[in-house]
């Protein structure tokens, strides 16, 4: 049977169908809670159950190490009674924002030996509505979907720019190298809730691993166009220098913000050969180059182990748990929320 789900201290309520996650029930009802991976990894959807009982979907654990005491992962919970939720935040979805397009490949460039920058254009006269840092889904022939963050800012709404790593054995990424201008792809957007407050002027630290740079680029380009003045640090990690594939973008930000601080972290280069880069992983770079993160915001994008390591390093440096925001890149197919 379905159960009533309400948001604490609001008049918002909706139904959760049997076997439906709290997150998907909210999205289906037009209520957006914070979320990213929808696979129980990133912790973005963590919140509290103010009343009622829940259980894990298909026996899944309802918590992980990103959860604060008393929190559960709304993407992995389904109610067993009527419940009242206490989410970190919520907002009503714009019903006109989520759309499906048949996009055309405009260009496909190899930015690094294993990274393609794929630029897509929407049909003439059509525009996409999204927030900086959100992602889209590419629908494949078998009906599954692959998720990629948009690297372009929302002001460039006539298309989407994707940074796609060539994953050995990856069903879609193996196809990317063969895409040529004029090829068509079915895309749906937007997805994800970045949860960065636009009026928050505290110092912010972006930490990206590899193509985790894509959503960071979208956010920073958006800030650049809006002429936001804020203390900004970017730590971008790769195995070798070639993995930092868009240094020109970093140069633009440094020109706009004279105080912009950039730390390149190279994990597979000997310390005596890194030049002005940091020799080590991004979590080590964060720990070594940021003296105190109290009163800061950290936004981290990359693989699950990398995000977990950065979260731990940030906590050691005094960052409040609620000021850590993550976009975790979880490989493989994904189903559409809502």
C-alpha positions as CSV (number, residue, x, y, z in Angstrom):
1,X,0.0,0.0,0.0
2,X,1.1,3.6,-0.5
3,X,2.0,5.9,2.4
4,X,1.6,9.6,3.0
5,X,4.9,11.5,3.1
6,X,5.0,15.0,4.6
7,X,7.7,17.6,5.0
8,X,8.1,18.8,8.5
9,X,6.8,22.3,9.4
10,X,5.2,22.7,5.9
11,X,1.9,21.9,4.2
12,X,3.6,19.8,1.6
13,X,2.6,16.1,1.4
14,X,2.5,13.4,-1.2
15,X,2.1,9.7,-1.6
16,X,4.9,7.1,-1.9
17,X,3.9,4.0,-3.9
18,X,5.0,0.6,-2.7
19,X,8.7,0.0,-3.4
20,X,9.2,3.7,-4.3
21,X,12.1,5.6,-2.6
22,X,11.3,8.7,-0.6
23,X,13.4,10.7,-3.1
24,X,11.7,9.4,-6.2
25,X,8.3,9.9,-4.6
26,X,9.2,13.6,-3.8
27,X,10.5,14.2,-7.4
28,X,7.4,12.5,-8.9
29,X,5.2,15.0,-6.8
30,X,7.2,18.0,-8.0
31,X,9.3,18.4,-4.9
32,X,13.0,18.5,-5.3
33,X,15.2,17.4,-2.4
34,X,19.0,17.5,-2.5
35,X,20.4,14.6,-4.6
36,X,23.0,13.6,-7.0
37,X,24.0,10.0,-7.7
38,X,20.7,8.3,-6.6
39,X,22.7,5.1,-5.8
40,X,23.4,5.6,-2.1
41,X,27.0,6.8,-2.6
42,X,27.2,10.6,-2.5
43,X,25.1,11.3,0.6
44,X,23.6,14.4,-0.9
45,X,20.1,13.2,-0.2
46,X,20.7,12.5,3.5
47,X,18.0,13.8,5.9
48,X,16.1,12.8,9.0
49,X,12.8,11.0,9.6
50,X,10.9,13.2,12.0
51,X,8.1,10.7,12.4
52,X,7.2,7.2,11.1
53,X,9.3,4.3,9.9
54,X,11.2,3.4,6.8
55,X,13.2,0.4,5.4
56,X,15.9,0.0,2.8
57,X,14.8,-0.6,-0.8
58,X,15.5,-4.3,-1.6
59,X,17.3,-4.7,1.7
60,X,19.7,-1.9,1.1
61,X,21.4,-0.1,4.0
62,X,19.7,3.2,4.7
63,X,22.8,4.9,6.0
64,X,26.4,5.3,4.9
65,X,29.4,7.1,6.4
66,X,28.3,10.5,4.9
67,X,25.2,10.5,7.1
68,X,25.1,12.6,10.3
69,X,23.6,11.0,13.5
70,X,19.9,10.3,12.9
71,X,20.1,10.7,9.1
72,X,19.2,8.3,6.4
73,X,19.5,8.3,2.6
74,X,16.2,9.2,1.1
75,X,17.2,7.6,-2.3
76,X,17.5,4.2,-0.6
77,X,14.5,4.4,1.8
78,X,10.9,3.5,1.3
79,X,8.3,4.1,4.0
80,X,6.6,1.3,5.9
81,X,4.2,3.8,7.6
82,X,3.1,7.4,7.0
83,X,6.2,9.5,7.5
84,X,7.4,13.1,8.1
85,X,10.7,14.1,6.6
86,X,13.2,16.6,7.8
87,X,15.3,17.2,4.6
88,X,18.3,19.5,4.5
89,X,16.4,21.7,2.0
90,X,13.6,21.4,-0.5
91,X,12.0,23.4,-3.3
92,X,9.3,23.0,-5.9
93,X,10.4,21.8,-9.3
94,X,9.9,24.0,-12.3
95,X,7.6,21.7,-14.4
96,X,8.8,23.4,-17.6
97,X,12.5,22.7,-16.9
98,X,12.8,18.9,-17.5
99,X,12.7,18.2,-21.2
100,X,13.9,15.6,-23.7
101,X,15.7,16.8,-26.8
102,X,17.2,15.2,-29.9
103,X,20.6,16.9,-29.8
104,X,23.1,17.1,-32.7
105,X,26.8,16.6,-32.2
106,X,28.4,19.9,-33.0
107,X,32.0,19.0,-32.3
108,X,34.0,16.1,-30.7
109,X,37.5,16.9,-29.6
110,X,40.1,14.8,-27.8
111,X,41.2,17.1,-24.9
112,X,43.4,14.4,-23.3
113,X,44.4,10.9,-24.4
114,X,41.3,9.5,-22.5
115,X,38.9,12.5,-22.4
116,X,36.6,13.8,-25.1
117,X,35.0,17.2,-25.0
118,X,31.6,16.6,-26.8
119,X,29.6,19.7,-27.8
120,X,25.9,19.2,-28.5
121,X,23.4,21.6,-30.1
122,X,19.7,21.5,-29.5
123,X,17.2,21.9,-32.3
124,X,16.9,25.4,-33.7
125,X,15.0,27.7,-31.5
126,X,15.0,25.4,-28.4
127,X,16.6,26.2,-25.1
128,X,17.4,24.1,-22.0
129,X,16.8,25.4,-18.5
130,X,19.3,24.2,-15.9
131,X,21.4,25.3,-13.0
132,X,25.2,25.3,-13.0
133,X,26.5,22.0,-11.9
134,X,23.5,19.9,-12.9
135,X,23.7,16.9,-15.2
136,X,21.9,15.4,-18.2
137,X,21.1,11.8,-19.2
138,X,21.9,10.3,-22.6
139,X,19.5,7.6,-23.6
140,X,21.1,4.7,-25.4
141,X,19.6,2.3,-27.9
142,X,18.9,-0.3,-25.2
143,X,16.8,2.1,-23.2
144,X,19.4,2.6,-20.5
145,X,20.9,6.0,-19.6
146,X,24.3,7.5,-18.9
147,X,24.7,10.6,-16.8
148,X,27.1,13.4,-17.6
149,X,27.6,16.8,-16.0
150,X,27.2,19.8,-18.2
151,X,30.4,21.9,-18.4
152,X,28.7,24.9,-20.0
153,X,27.0,27.6,-17.8
154,X,23.2,28.0,-17.9
155,X,23.6,31.2,-20.0
156,X,24.7,28.9,-22.9
157,X,21.3,27.3,-23.1
158,X,21.2,26.2,-26.8
159,X,23.3,23.2,-26.2
160,X,25.5,21.1,-23.8
161,X,29.2,20.5,-23.4
162,X,30.2,17.2,-21.9
163,X,33.6,16.0,-20.7
164,X,33.6,12.2,-21.2
165,X,36.3,9.9,-20.0
166,X,37.0,6.8,-22.1
167,X,36.3,4.0,-19.6
168,X,37.7,0.6,-20.6
169,X,34.8,-1.6,-21.3
170,X,32.4,1.3,-21.0
171,X,29.4,0.7,-23.3
172,X,28.7,4.4,-24.2
173,X,32.2,5.9,-23.6
174,X,33.6,3.4,-26.1
175,X,31.2,4.9,-28.7
176,X,32.1,8.5,-28.0
177,X,35.3,8.4,-30.0
178,X,33.3,7.5,-33.1
179,X,30.7,10.3,-32.8
180,X,31.0,12.9,-35.6
181,X,29.3,16.3,-36.3
182,X,25.7,15.7,-37.3
183,X,25.2,12.5,-35.2
184,X,22.0,12.6,-33.1
185,X,21.7,11.8,-29.4
186,X,18.6,11.7,-27.2
187,X,19.2,13.7,-24.0
188,X,17.0,14.6,-21.0
189,X,17.8,17.4,-18.5
190,X,18.2,18.7,-16.0
191,X,19.0,16.3,-13.1
192,X,20.7,16.8,-9.8
193,X,20.5,19.5,-7.0
194,X,23.8,21.2,-6.5
195,X,22.6,22.9,-3.2
196,X,25.1,25.7,-3.4
197,X,23.3,28.9,-2.1
198,X,23.6,31.7,-4.6
199,X,23.7,34.3,-1.9
200,X,26.4,32.6,0.1
201,X,29.6,34.7,-0.1
202,X,31.8,32.6,2.2
203,X,35.1,31.4,0.8
204,X,34.6,28.3,-1.4
205,X,37.0,25.5,-2.3
206,X,36.3,23.4,-5.4
207,X,38.0,20.0,-5.5
208,X,37.8,18.0,-8.7
209,X,39.3,14.8,-9.9
210,X,39.7,14.3,-13.6
211,X,36.4,15.0,-15.5
212,X,34.9,16.0,-12.2
213,X,36.2,19.3,-13.5
214,X,33.1,19.6,-15.8
215,X,30.4,20.7,-13.2
216,X,33.0,22.9,-11.5
217,X,33.6,24.6,-14.8
218,X,29.9,25.2,-15.3
219,X,29.6,26.7,-11.8
220,X,32.7,28.9,-12.1
221,X,31.8,30.2,-15.6
222,X,28.3,31.0,-14.2
223,X,29.9,32.9,-11.3
224,X,32.2,34.7,-13.8
225,X,29.2,35.8,-16.0
226,X,27.4,37.0,-12.9
227,X,30.6,38.9,-11.7
228,X,30.4,37.2,-8.3
229,X,33.2,38.4,-6.0
230,X,34.2,35.6,-3.6
231,X,37.4,34.0,-2.3
232,X,37.8,30.9,-4.5
233,X,40.2,28.0,-4.5
234,X,40.3,25.3,-7.1
235,X,42.2,22.0,-6.5
236,X,42.1,19.9,-9.6
237,X,43.8,16.5,-9.6
238,X,45.0,14.1,-12.3
239,X,47.6,11.4,-12.6
240,X,49.7,13.3,-15.0
241,X,49.8,16.9,-16.3
242,X,47.9,16.0,-19.5
243,X,44.9,15.1,-17.3
244,X,44.4,18.8,-16.5
245,X,43.0,19.2,-20.0
246,X,41.5,22.8,-20.0
247,X,44.1,25.0,-18.3
248,X,42.9,27.9,-20.5
249,X,39.7,28.0,-18.5
250,X,41.7,28.3,-15.3
251,X,43.6,31.2,-16.8
252,X,40.4,33.1,-17.5
253,X,39.3,32.7,-13.9
254,X,42.6,33.9,-12.6
255,X,42.3,37.0,-14.8
256,X,38.8,37.7,-13.5
257,X,39.6,37.0,-9.9
258,X,43.1,38.1,-9.0
259,X,42.8,36.3,-5.7
260,X,41.7,33.0,-7.4
261,X,43.9,30.2,-6.1
262,X,44.6,27.2,-8.3
263,X,46.3,24.0,-7.0
264,X,47.2,21.3,-9.5
265,X,47.6,17.9,-7.8
266,X,49.5,15.2,-9.7
267,X,49.4,11.8,-8.1
268,X,51.6,9.8,-10.5
269,X,54.4,12.2,-11.0
270,X,57.6,12.2,-8.8
271,X,57.8,15.0,-6.4
272,X,61.0,16.3,-8.0
273,X,59.2,16.6,-11.4
274,X,55.9,18.3,-10.7
275,X,57.2,21.9,-10.9
276,X,54.7,24.2,-9.2
277,X,52.1,21.5,-8.9
278,X,51.4,19.5,-5.7
279,X,52.7,15.9,-5.7
280,X,49.9,13.7,-4.5
281,X,46.2,13.2,-4.4
282,X,43.6,16.0,-4.1
283,X,42.7,15.1,-0.6
284,X,46.4,15.4,0.4
285,X,46.5,18.7,-1.5
286,X,43.5,20.0,0.4
287,X,45.0,19.0,3.7
288,X,48.4,20.6,2.9
289,X,47.3,23.8,1.3
290,X,44.2,24.8,3.3
291,X,45.0,25.9,6.8
292,X,41.5,26.1,8.3
293,X,38.2,25.4,6.6
294,X,35.9,26.6,9.4
295,X,33.5,29.1,7.8
296,X,34.2,27.8,4.3
297,X,32.2,25.8,1.7
298,X,33.7,22.8,-0.1
299,X,32.3,21.5,-3.4
300,X,33.8,18.2,-4.5
301,X,33.4,16.2,-7.7
302,X,34.9,12.9,-8.6
303,X,34.9,9.1,-7.9
304,X,33.4,7.7,-4.7
305,X,36.8,6.9,-3.0
306,X,38.1,10.4,-3.9
307,X,35.1,12.2,-2.6
308,X,35.2,10.2,0.6
309,X,38.9,11.0,1.1
310,X,38.3,14.7,0.5
311,X,35.4,14.7,2.9
312,X,37.6,13.2,5.6
313,X,40.4,15.7,4.9
314,X,37.9,18.7,5.0
315,X,36.4,17.5,8.3
316,X,39.9,17.3,9.8
317,X,40.5,20.9,8.7
318,X,37.4,22.1,10.6
319,X,34.8,22.2,7.8
320,X,31.2,21.9,9.1
321,X,29.6,18.7,7.8
322,X,26.7,20.6,6.2
323,X,29.1,22.8,4.2
324,X,30.5,19.8,2.3
325,X,28.7,19.3,-1.1
326,X,29.5,16.4,-3.4
327,X,28.8,15.3,-6.9
328,X,29.9,11.7,-7.0
329,X,30.6,10.1,-10.4
330,X,29.2,6.6,-10.2
331,X,29.7,4.6,-13.4
332,X,27.2,2.6,-15.2
333,X,23.5,3.0,-16.3
334,X,21.1,5.1,-14.4
335,X,17.3,5.2,-14.3
336,X,15.5,8.5,-14.6
337,X,14.2,10.0,-11.3
338,X,10.7,11.1,-10.8
